[in-house]
Amino acid sequence: MDACEEIRRNLEQVQARMAEAALRVGRTTTDVRLVAVSKTHPAEAVLAAWECGQRDFGENRPEEGAEKIPVVAGAVGTARPTWHMIGTIQRRKADLVVAHFDYIHSVDRLVLAKKLSSLAVAAGKVLPVLIECNVSGEESKAGYSLYGWEHESKVREPFFREVAALVALPGLRVEGLMTMAPLTEEPETVRPVFASLRGLREALQEQLPQATWHHLSMGMTDDFEVAIEEGATLVRVGRAIFGQRSAGVMV
Ligand SMILES: *Cc1c(COP(=O)(O)O)cnc(C)c1O
């Protein structure tokens, strides 16, 4: 089977599993968008998925996106995919992100948000963004540390203040939250992480109704069905579409 056929079959399977998960909880398939995470895979893999109708793609490293995105754009003509930045952004790479990406999932500090906002203003655009939250308490995970926010006002209050400043930035439009659950073989164990992010969104809706809190970006290859059952509107799936990444490559 050639690589293109394999990607087609994988995409169909992921979409079918997404639809079943949505149906189980009374949601419709159009409520959840699939972001195909193409990191470490070449532009050809993106184009194969594009041929199958896939329109949203995710990358976690600004430099890799800055190389791949123009190659894909050159090959697809006027219709453009939507490119999602899902990885940690160093402030000095913010210009690459604003130049190449359409949607940012990984805003995790105010200094970065300010930089992204001023670059967007200079480019004459407003960038839709999500705020990355670490609600699992796992130390290796990026994002605002929010473990225990439900019970601890000293965790919650500084975050709400920071988000209020973030929401006011002219070059960004905050649309929701993103999280990464701990890696697990058993997806049920991360259900509380996704439920916690949904709860946090409800709290923010009350605190800061001036922003739209529509999106929850959560769920990857191992846990996207549970994430959809818990309210994900964007799932970020790499391996189940493009296959395993080579060993030793940073994920
Ligand atoms: C790599 C990555 C994904 C996709 O992971 P898979 O396990 O390949 O589905 C999702 N989100 C982020 C932030 C990633 O870096």
The ligand as an SDF file (V2000), in Angstrom:
LIG
                    3D

 15 15  0  0  0  0  0  0  0  0999 V2000
    2.6840   15.8580   18.6390 C   0  0  0  0  0  0  0  0  0  0  0  0
    1.5690   16.5640   19.2730 C   0  0  0  0  0  0  0  0  0  0  0  0
    0.2420   16.1040   19.1190 C   0  0  0  0  0  0  0  0  0  0  0  0
   -0.1170   14.8430   18.3480 C   0  0  0  0  0  0  0  0  0  0  0  0
    0.3410   13.7190   19.0130 O   0  0  0  0  0  0  0  0  0  0  0  0
    0.0060   12.2280   18.5130 P   0  0  0  0  0  0  0  0  0  0  0  0
    0.2120   11.4150   19.7200 O   0  0  0  0  0  0  0  0  0  0  0  0
    0.9540   11.9430   17.4000 O   0  0  0  0  0  0  0  0  0  0  0  0
   -1.4000   12.2150   18.0370 O   0  0  0  0  0  0  0  0  0  0  0  0
   -0.7620   16.8380   19.7160 C   0  0  0  0  0  0  0  0  0  0  0  0
   -0.5050   17.9670   20.4210 N   0  0  0  0  0  0  0  0  0  0  0  0
    0.7430   18.4320   20.5800 C   0  0  0  0  0  0  0  0  0  0  0  0
    0.9480   19.6790   21.3620 C   0  0  0  0  0  0  0  0  0  0  0  0
    1.8140   17.7520   20.0170 C   0  0  0  0  0  0  0  0  0  0  0  0
    3.0670   18.2280   20.1870 O   0  0  0  0  0  0  0  0  0  0  0  0
  1  2  1  0
  2  3  1  0
  2 14  2  0
  3  4  1  0
  3 10  2  0
  4  5  1  0
  5  6  1  0
  6  7  2  0
  6  8  1  0
  6  9  1  0
 10 11  1  0
 11 12  2  0
 12 13  1  0
 12 14  1  0
 14 15  1  0
M  END
$$$$
